[in-house]
Amino acid sequence: MNENEREKKQMEPANDAETQKQAQIDQRRRMIQLLAGTYLLYLAYQLISSAVQEAAWSTMKIVSLIAGVIFGLTGAALLIFNVRAELKRAREMTKPKEKEQGEDKQ
C-alpha cells in the first residue's frame, strides 16, 4: 500500500462525516420548506375564501385574490419540489440495501 492510498483511507471518514452532516442539513431544510409550503397553502385558502364571501368587488378583494393565488402557487411548488426530493432520497437510501442483499446472495 503506497502513501497515497493511506491518505485516501484516512480522509474517507472525514468525507463521510461531512456528507452525513450535509444530508442532515438538507433534510432539515426540506422539512422547513414543507412546513412553509403548507402554511402558504393555508394562507391562500383563507385569503381566497374570505375574498369570495365578500359581496361587492373592491380593491381589497382583488388584492386578496391575487395574493391568494400567488401564495397558493408558491406553497404548491414548495410542497411538490420537497416531496419529490424526499422520495428521491428515500429511493437512494433503499438502493444500497438492495445491492448489499444482492451481493450476499451470490
C-alpha positions as CSV (number, residue, x, y, z in Angstrom):
1,M,0.0,0.0,0.0
2,N,1.5,3.3,-1.0
3,E,1.3,6.6,0.8
4,N,-1.5,8.0,-1.4
5,E,-3.8,5.1,-0.6
6,R,-3.2,5.5,3.1
7,E,-4.1,9.2,2.9
8,K,-7.3,8.4,1.0
9,K,-8.3,5.9,3.6
10,Q,-7.6,8.4,6.4
11,M,-9.7,11.1,4.5
12,E,-12.7,8.8,3.9
13,P,-14.2,9.1,7.4
14,A,-13.9,12.9,7.4
15,N,-15.7,13.0,4.0
16,D,-18.3,10.6,5.2
17,A,-19.0,12.7,8.3
18,E,-19.2,15.9,6.1
19,T,-21.6,14.1,3.7
20,Q,-23.8,12.9,6.6
21,K,-23.8,16.4,8.1
22,Q,-24.8,18.0,4.7
23,A,-27.5,15.4,4.3
24,Q,-28.9,16.3,7.7
25,I,-28.9,20.0,6.9
26,D,-30.6,19.3,3.5
27,Q,-33.3,17.2,5.3
28,R,-33.9,19.9,7.9
29,R,-34.2,22.5,5.1
30,R,-36.7,20.3,3.2
31,M,-38.8,19.9,6.3
32,I,-38.9,23.6,7.0
33,Q,-39.8,24.2,3.3
34,L,-42.6,21.6,3.6
35,L,-44.0,23.4,6.6
36,A,-43.7,26.8,4.8
37,G,-45.4,25.4,1.7
38,T,-48.3,24.0,3.9
39,Y,-48.7,27.3,5.7
40,L,-48.7,29.2,2.4
41,L,-51.4,27.0,1.1
42,Y,-53.4,27.6,4.3
43,L,-53.0,31.4,3.9
44,A,-54.0,31.1,0.2
45,Y,-57.2,29.2,1.2
46,Q,-58.0,31.8,3.9
47,L,-57.4,34.8,1.5
48,I,-59.4,33.3,-1.3
49,S,-62.3,32.1,0.8
50,S,-62.7,35.4,2.5
51,A,-62.5,37.3,-0.8
52,V,-65.1,35.0,-2.4
53,Q,-67.5,35.6,0.6
54,E,-67.5,39.3,0.1
55,A,-70.4,40.5,-2.0
56,A,-69.0,43.7,-3.6
57,W,-65.9,43.8,-5.7
58,S,-63.3,46.1,-4.2
59,T,-59.7,46.7,-4.4
60,M,-59.0,44.7,-1.3
61,K,-60.9,41.7,-2.8
62,I,-58.8,41.8,-5.9
63,V,-55.6,42.1,-3.9
64,S,-56.7,39.2,-1.7
65,L,-57.4,37.1,-4.7
66,I,-54.1,37.9,-6.3
67,A,-52.2,37.3,-3.1
68,G,-54.1,34.0,-2.5
69,V,-53.2,32.8,-6.0
70,I,-49.5,33.7,-5.6
71,F,-49.3,32.1,-2.1
72,G,-51.1,29.0,-3.4
73,L,-48.8,28.6,-6.3
74,T,-45.7,29.2,-4.2
75,G,-46.9,26.8,-1.5
76,A,-47.7,24.1,-4.0
77,A,-44.3,24.5,-5.7
78,L,-42.6,24.2,-2.3
79,L,-44.6,21.1,-1.4
80,I,-44.1,19.4,-4.8
81,F,-40.4,20.1,-5.0
82,N,-39.6,19.0,-1.5
83,V,-41.8,15.9,-1.6
84,R,-40.1,14.8,-4.8
85,A,-36.7,15.4,-3.2
86,E,-37.7,13.3,-0.1
87,L,-38.9,10.5,-2.3
88,K,-35.7,10.5,-4.3
89,R,-33.7,10.4,-1.1
90,A,-35.8,7.5,0.2
91,R,-35.2,5.6,-3.0
92,E,-31.5,6.2,-2.8
93,M,-31.4,5.0,0.8
94,T,-33.0,1.7,-0.2
95,K,-30.8,1.1,-3.2
96,P,-27.6,0.4,-1.3
97,K,-29.6,-2.1,0.9
98,E,-30.8,-3.9,-2.2
99,K,-27.3,-4.0,-3.6
100,E,-25.9,-5.4,-0.3
101,Q,-28.7,-8.1,-0.3
102,G,-27.9,-9.0,-3.9
103,E,-24.2,-9.4,-3.1
104,D,-25.0,-11.6,-0.1
105,K,-27.0,-14.0,-2.2
106,Q,-24.1,-14.5,-4.7
